[in-house]
Each structure stands twice: as structure tokens, then as C-alpha cells.
Amino acid sequence: MLAAMRKKKILNLFLWLVIIAFLATIVVVWGLGDNQATTNYVAKIDDTQISYLEYSRAYENTANQMRQLYGSLADTLLSTEGM
């Protein structure tokens, strides 16, 4: 059966086309995946978009409040909590 399949050139061509199409799909999907990461916001909740600048300011305000409340312990808390 395999020998009969090898003799048929059209089947051989078809299989090569399937392999090429599969590889091309992988390349295209990986290429398009990089373009999707270029959004103008960090988070989107319902219709509200939070920009990186807004997030950064809120983070710094929170970090400064923690430093005022906890002193030197705040840096330890910020580093261990992943903020």
C-alpha cells in the first residue's frame, strides 16, 4: 500500500503542500502574535482602558503611601508582594 502511495506523484505533491501550508501557518501566527502585544493600555475593564502612565502613577502613589505608613518596612513589603 505504501509503495502504491509513493508511486502516485499527485499524492506526493499534495502531502508536500500540506506540510508547507502547516509551516507557513505557524510562521504567520507567530508573526501576528507579536503585533497584538502593541496595545496602548495596560488593562481594560469593560470599556475603560487604563494606560501605562495611569497605572504607573497609581503604583507610585500607593508605594509612597506605604513608605509613609511603614517606613523602611515598606520596601520589603513592596518587593515581596510583587508590586
SEVEXTI-19020 format. One record per residue: x, y, z of N, C-alpha, C, O in turn; residue number from 0. Coordinates in pm, 1 decimal. Layout:
+----------+----------+----------+----------+----------+----------+----------+----------+----------+----------+----------+----------+-----+
|     n.px |     n.py |     n.pz |    ca.px |    ca.py |    ca.pz |     c.px |     c.py |     c.pz |     o.px |     o.py |     o.pz |   n |
+----------+----------+----------+----------+----------+----------+----------+----------+----------+----------+----------+----------+-----+
|        X |        Y |        Z |        X |        Y |        Z |        X |        Y |        Z |        X |        Y |        Z | NUM |
...
+----------+----------+----------+----------+----------+----------+----------+----------+----------+----------+----------+----------+-----+
This chain:
+----------+----------+----------+----------+----------+----------+----------+----------+----------+----------+----------+----------+-----+
|     n.px |     n.py |     n.pz |    ca.px |    ca.py |    ca.pz |     c.px |     c.py |     c.pz |     o.px |     o.py |     o.pz |   n |
+----------+----------+----------+----------+----------+----------+----------+----------+----------+----------+----------+----------+-----+
|     82.0 |   -119.0 |      0.0 |      0.0 |      0.0 |      0.0 |     87.4 |    126.9 |      0.0 |     60.4 |    222.4 |    -72.7 |   0 |
|    191.5 |    125.1 |     82.5 |    280.9 |    240.3 |     86.9 |    354.5 |    258.0 |    -45.6 |    378.5 |    370.3 |    -90.1 |   1 |
|    389.4 |    147.5 |   -106.9 |    457.5 |    155.9 |   -236.3 |    365.9 |    218.1 |   -340.9 |    411.3 |    296.6 |   -424.1 |   2 |
|    238.5 |    184.2 |   -337.6 |    142.7 |    241.0 |   -432.5 |    126.8 |    391.1 |   -408.2 |    112.3 |    468.4 |   -502.8 |   3 |
|    129.6 |    431.6 |   -282.1 |    117.0 |    574.0 |   -248.9 |    240.2 |    651.3 |   -294.2 |    228.8 |    766.4 |   -336.4 |   4 |
|    357.4 |    589.9 |   -285.9 |    480.7 |    655.8 |   -327.7 |    486.0 |    676.1 |   -478.4 |    546.0 |    772.0 |   -526.9 |   5 |
|    423.7 |    586.7 |   -551.1 |    426.7 |    594.7 |   -696.6 |    336.1 |    705.2 |   -749.1 |    357.6 |    755.4 |   -859.4 |   6 |
|    236.2 |    743.2 |   -672.5 |    142.9 |    845.5 |   -718.6 |    201.4 |    983.2 |   -690.0 |    210.2 |   1025.9 |   -574.9 |   7 |
|    240.7 |   1050.6 |   -795.0 |    305.4 |   1181.8 |   -782.5 |    210.3 |   1287.2 |   -726.5 |    253.3 |   1376.2 |   -653.2 |   8 |
|     82.0 |   1278.1 |   -760.0 |    -13.3 |   1379.3 |   -714.5 |    -29.4 |   1372.6 |   -562.0 |    -43.5 |   1475.7 |   -496.3 |   9 |
|    -27.4 |   1252.7 |   -507.1 |    -36.7 |   1237.6 |   -362.3 |     88.4 |   1292.9 |   -296.1 |     80.6 |   1358.7 |   -192.4 |  10 |
|    202.5 |   1266.4 |   -355.3 |    328.6 |   1317.6 |   -303.5 |    327.4 |   1470.8 |   -303.1 |    368.2 |   1532.9 |   -205.0 |  11 |
|    281.5 |   1530.8 |   -410.8 |    271.7 |   1676.0 |   -420.8 |    174.5 |   1731.4 |   -317.1 |    201.7 |   1832.5 |   -252.4 |  12 |
|     61.4 |   1664.0 |   -302.4 |    -38.9 |   1707.8 |   -205.3 |     17.2 |   1705.4 |    -63.1 |     -5.4 |   1798.6 |     14.1 |  13 |
|     88.7 |   1601.6 |    -29.2 |    145.6 |   1592.9 |    106.0 |    248.6 |   1702.9 |    130.0 |    254.2 |   1759.9 |    238.9 |  14 |
|    330.4 |   1733.2 |     28.6 |    427.0 |   1842.3 |     42.8 |    355.8 |   1976.3 |     58.4 |    400.6 |   2061.2 |    135.4 |  15 |
|    247.6 |   1996.0 |    -12.3 |    170.4 |   2119.9 |      1.0 |    110.0 |   2133.1 |    140.6 |    106.2 |   2242.5 |    196.9 |  16 |
|     63.3 |   2022.2 |    195.7 |      9.1 |   2024.2 |    331.6 |    118.7 |   2060.1 |    431.3 |     95.9 |   2140.2 |    522.0 |  17 |
|    235.7 |   2002.5 |    415.8 |    347.7 |   2032.5 |    507.0 |    387.5 |   2178.8 |    497.0 |    409.2 |   2244.1 |    599.1 |  18 |
|    397.4 |   2231.0 |    375.8 |    434.7 |   2371.6 |    355.9 |    327.9 |   2464.1 |    413.4 |    360.6 |   2564.9 |    476.1 |  19 |
|    200.9 |   2430.8 |    392.7 |     92.6 |   2512.6 |    446.5 |     95.5 |   2512.4 |    599.4 |     72.0 |   2615.7 |    662.0 |  20 |
|    123.8 |   2398.5 |    658.4 |    132.9 |   2388.3 |    804.1 |    245.4 |   2476.6 |    857.4 |    225.7 |   2551.2 |    953.4 |  21 |
|    362.0 |   2468.5 |    796.2 |    475.4 |   2550.1 |    839.6 |    449.3 |   2699.1 |    817.3 |    485.6 |   2781.8 |    901.1 |  22 |
|    387.3 |   2733.1 |    705.9 |    355.7 |   2873.4 |    678.1 |    256.3 |   2927.6 |    780.5 |    267.3 |   3042.5 |    823.2 |  23 |
|    160.9 |   2846.4 |    819.5 |     63.6 |   2888.1 |    921.1 |    132.2 |   2917.3 |   1053.0 |    100.0 |   3016.0 |   1119.1 |  24 |
|    224.9 |   2834.3 |   1091.5 |    298.0 |   2856.6 |   1216.2 |    373.9 |   2988.1 |   1210.4 |    370.0 |   3065.7 |   1305.9 |  25 |
|    442.6 |   3014.4 |   1100.5 |    520.0 |   3137.8 |   1086.1 |    428.2 |   3259.5 |   1089.5 |    459.9 |   3359.0 |   1154.7 |  26 |
|    316.1 |   3252.6 |   1020.6 |    223.2 |   3366.2 |   1016.5 |    162.9 |   3392.0 |   1154.2 |    152.9 |   3507.3 |   1196.1 |  27 |
|    123.1 |   3287.8 |   1224.5 |     62.8 |   3305.3 |   1356.9 |    164.0 |   3363.2 |   1454.4 |    130.0 |   3452.9 |   1531.5 |  28 |
|    285.9 |   3314.8 |   1453.0 |    388.4 |   3370.4 |   1541.9 |    417.5 |   3515.3 |   1506.2 |    438.6 |   3597.5 |   1595.3 |  29 |
|    418.9 |   3547.6 |   1379.4 |    443.8 |   3685.3 |   1336.7 |    332.3 |   3778.9 |   1379.1 |    359.0 |   3890.7 |   1423.2 |  30 |
|    208.2 |   3735.4 |   1366.5 |     95.2 |   3818.7 |   1406.6 |     82.8 |   3828.4 |   1557.8 |     29.8 |   3926.9 |   1609.3 |  31 |
|    129.9 |   3729.5 |   1628.1 |    123.5 |   3731.6 |   1773.7 |    202.6 |   3847.1 |   1832.0 |    163.0 |   3902.2 |   1934.7 |  32 |
|    313.2 |   3885.6 |   1769.7 |    392.8 |   3996.9 |   1818.5 |    321.1 |   4129.5 |   1801.1 |    336.9 |   4219.1 |   1884.0 |  33 |
|    243.3 |   4144.0 |   1696.0 |    172.9 |   4269.6 |   1670.8 |     59.1 |   4292.7 |   1768.0 |     21.9 |   4407.7 |   1791.4 |  34 |
|      2.9 |   4188.8 |   1825.0 |   -107.9 |   4203.9 |   1917.6 |    -62.5 |   4258.6 |   2051.2 |   -145.3 |   4307.1 |   2128.3 |  35 |
|     65.8 |   4252.6 |   2081.1 |    115.4 |   4299.5 |   2209.2 |    136.7 |   4450.4 |   2211.7 |    176.3 |   4504.3 |   2315.0 |  36 |
|    111.9 |   4519.6 |   2102.0 |    134.7 |   4663.3 |   2096.1 |      6.2 |   4739.9 |   2124.5 |    -39.5 |   4817.5 |   2040.6 |  37 |
|    -51.8 |   4718.9 |   2240.9 |   -171.2 |   4792.2 |   2279.7 |   -131.1 |   4920.4 |   2350.8 |    -18.5 |   4933.0 |   2398.7 |  38 |
|   -221.8 |   5013.7 |   2357.3 |   -195.3 |   5141.5 |   2420.2 |   -239.6 |   5144.9 |   2565.5 |   -241.5 |   5251.8 |   2626.6 |  39 |
|   -274.7 |   5032.1 |   2621.2 |   -320.4 |   5029.7 |   2758.5 |   -268.6 |   4905.1 |   2829.6 |   -233.2 |   4805.1 |   2767.2 |  40 |
|   -265.6 |   4914.9 |   2963.2 |   -216.5 |   4803.5 |   3044.0 |   -330.1 |   4707.1 |   3074.4 |   -311.9 |   4585.3 |   3072.3 |  41 |
|   -447.1 |   4762.4 |   3102.6 |   -563.4 |   4680.2 |   3136.1 |   -687.5 |   4743.3 |   3075.8 |   -692.6 |   4863.8 |   3051.5 |  42 |
|   -787.7 |   4659.2 |   3052.2 |   -915.1 |   4707.6 |   3001.6 |  -1025.0 |   4641.4 |   3082.9 |  -1036.0 |   4518.8 |   3086.9 |  43 |
|  -1105.8 |   4723.6 |   3147.4 |  -1215.8 |   4674.5 |   3229.0 |  -1343.1 |   4733.2 |   3171.0 |  -1361.4 |   4854.9 |   3169.8 |  44 |
|  -1430.8 |   4646.5 |   3122.8 |  -1549.2 |   4687.8 |   3046.6 |  -1502.4 |   4776.8 |   2931.5 |  -1428.7 |   4729.8 |   2844.8 |  45 |
|  -1542.4 |   4901.9 |   2928.5 |  -1499.7 |   4992.3 |   2821.5 |  -1392.1 |   5088.5 |   2868.2 |  -1350.1 |   5175.3 |   2791.7 |  46 |
|  -1346.3 |   5075.1 |   2992.5 |  -1246.4 |   5165.8 |   3048.0 |  -1107.4 |   5108.2 |   3025.6 |  -1078.1 |   4995.1 |   3064.5 |  47 |
|  -1022.4 |   5188.2 |   2962.0 |   -884.7 |   5147.1 |   2938.0 |   -793.7 |   5220.1 |   3035.6 |   -808.0 |   5340.5 |   3056.8 |  48 |
|   -699.6 |   5146.6 |   3095.3 |   -603.5 |   5203.9 |   3188.2 |   -468.4 |   5208.2 |   3117.4 |   -410.9 |   5104.8 |   3083.4 |  49 |
|   -419.4 |   5329.6 |   3096.1 |   -292.4 |   5344.7 |   3025.3 |   -176.8 |   5311.1 |   3118.9 |   -192.7 |   5302.8 |   3240.7 |  50 |
|    -60.2 |   5292.0 |   3058.2 |     58.6 |   5262.8 |   3137.7 |     91.3 |   5379.6 |   3229.3 |    133.5 |   5358.5 |   3343.0 |  51 |
|     72.7 |   5501.5 |   3182.3 |    101.5 |   5620.2 |   3262.6 |      9.7 |   5626.5 |   3384.6 |     55.6 |   5656.4 |   3494.9 |  52 |
|   -118.4 |   5598.9 |   3366.1 |   -211.9 |   5598.3 |   3479.5 |   -173.5 |   5490.0 |   3580.8 |   -173.6 |   5513.6 |   3701.6 |  53 |
|   -141.1 |   5372.2 |   3530.0 |   -101.7 |   5262.4 |   3617.8 |     25.5 |   5297.2 |   3694.6 |     34.7 |   5273.3 |   3815.0 |  54 |
|    122.2 |   5353.0 |   3624.9 |    249.1 |   5388.0 |   3688.3 |    229.5 |   5492.2 |   3797.7 |    288.2 |   5481.0 |   3905.4 |  55 |
|    147.4 |   5593.2 |   3771.0 |    120.0 |   5695.3 |   3872.6 |     48.4 |   5636.5 |   3993.4 |     82.7 |   5668.4 |   4107.2 |  56 |
|    -49.6 |   5551.8 |   3970.2 |   -122.3 |   5489.0 |   4081.2 |    -28.8 |   5400.8 |   4163.0 |    -36.8 |   5399.0 |   4285.8 |  57 |
|     58.7 |   5328.6 |   4096.3 |    155.3 |   5244.0 |   4166.9 |    248.1 |   5328.7 |   4253.9 |    270.2 |   5297.3 |   4370.9 |  58 |
|    301.5 |   5434.6 |   4197.0 |    392.6 |   5520.9 |   4273.0 |    321.5 |   5586.9 |   4390.4 |    379.4 |   5597.9 |   4498.5 |  59 |
|    196.9 |   5631.1 |   4371.6 |    120.5 |   5690.0 |   4482.0 |    100.2 |   5589.2 |   4593.8 |    116.6 |   5622.3 |   4711.2 |  60 |
|     64.9 |   5467.3 |   4558.4 |     45.3 |   5361.9 |   4658.6 |    175.8 |   5328.8 |   4728.8 |    178.1 |   5311.5 |   4850.6 |  61 |
|    283.4 |   5320.1 |   4653.8 |    414.0 |   5289.9 |   4713.4 |    456.2 |   5401.7 |   4809.0 |    509.2 |   5374.1 |   4916.7 |  62 |
|    433.3 |   5526.4 |   4770.9 |    468.1 |   5638.2 |   4858.7 |    384.0 |   5638.2 |   4985.7 |    435.5 |   5667.5 |   5093.6 |  63 |
|    256.5 |   5606.1 |   4974.7 |    171.5 |   5596.6 |   5093.4 |    220.6 |   5486.1 |   5186.3 |    222.1 |   5502.9 |   5308.2 |  64 |
|    260.2 |   5374.4 |   5129.1 |    312.1 |   5264.4 |   5211.1 |    442.7 |   5305.4 |   5279.5 |    465.3 |   5269.8 |   5395.1 |  65 |
|    527.5 |   5378.7 |   5210.5 |    653.4 |   5424.5 |   5271.5 |    626.4 |   5518.6 |   5387.6 |    696.8 |   5514.3 |   5488.4 |  66 |
|    524.2 |   5604.3 |   5374.5 |    489.6 |   5695.3 |   5483.0 |    434.0 |   5618.6 |   5602.7 |    462.3 |   5653.0 |   5717.4 |  67 |
|    355.9 |   5516.0 |   5576.1 |    294.3 |   5439.8 |   5685.1 |    391.5 |   5342.5 |   5751.4 |    394.1 |   5331.4 |   5874.0 |  68 |
|    471.5 |   5271.9 |   5671.3 |    552.7 |   5162.3 |   5723.5 |    701.8 |   5190.4 |   5725.8 |    778.5 |   5107.7 |   5775.1 |  69 |
|    744.5 |   5302.7 |   5674.9 |    886.7 |   5337.2 |   5677.5 |    969.4 |   5242.5 |   5592.8 |    934.2 |   5212.5 |   5478.7 |  70 |
|   1081.2 |   5194.9 |   5650.4 |   1172.1 |   5108.5 |   5574.8 |   1112.7 |   4970.6 |   5547.4 |   1156.8 |   4900.8 |   5456.1 |  71 |
|   1013.5 |   4931.5 |   5625.6 |    947.3 |   4802.7 |   5603.9 |    869.4 |   4802.3 |   5471.2 |    845.9 |   4695.9 |   5413.8 |  72 |
|    830.1 |   4918.7 |   5423.3 |    751.2 |   4926.9 |   5300.5 |    826.9 |   4870.3 |   5180.5 |    767.9 |   4801.4 |   5097.3 |  73 |
|    955.6 |   4898.3 |   5170.6 |   1032.6 |   4845.1 |   5056.7 |   1036.8 |   4693.7 |   5059.0 |   1030.9 |   4628.8 |   4954.5 |  74 |
|   1047.1 |   4637.2 |   5179.6 |   1043.9 |   4491.0 |   5191.7 |    907.6 |   4438.2 |   5150.0 |    898.4 |   4338.8 |   5078.0 |  75 |
|    801.7 |   4504.4 |   5195.3 |    667.2 |   4460.1 |   5159.0 |    642.6 |   4473.3 |   5009.0 |    582.6 |   4385.2 |   4947.4 |  76 |
|    688.5 |   4582.0 |   4951.3 |    668.8 |   4601.2 |   4807.7 |    744.9 |   4498.5 |   4725.4 |    694.8 |   4452.9 |   4622.6 |  77 |
|    862.9 |   4462.0 |   4767.7 |    941.2 |   4365.4 |   4690.4 |    887.4 |   4224.0 |   4707.0 |    892.7 |   4146.3 |   4611.7 |  78 |
|    836.2 |   4187.8 |   4823.0 |    786.7 |   4051.6 |   4843.2 |    645.8 |   4032.1 |   4790.2 |    607.0 |   3919.3 |   4759.5 |  79 |
|    569.0 |   4138.2 |   4778.9 |    433.1 |   4125.2 |   4728.4 |    426.4 |   4135.0 |   4577.1 |    320.4 |   4113.6 |   4518.4 |  80 |
|    537.4 |   4166.6 |   4513.6 |    539.9 |   4173.4 |   4368.6 |    478.1 |   4297.7 |   4311.9 |    442.2 |   4299.6 |   4194.2 |  81 |
|    464.0 |   4402.1 |   4391.1 |    404.2 |   4526.3 |   4341.3 |    501.0 |   4602.7 |   4266.1 |    469.1 |   4710.6 |   4216.1 |  82 |
+----------+----------+----------+----------+----------+----------+----------+----------+----------+----------+----------+----------+-----+
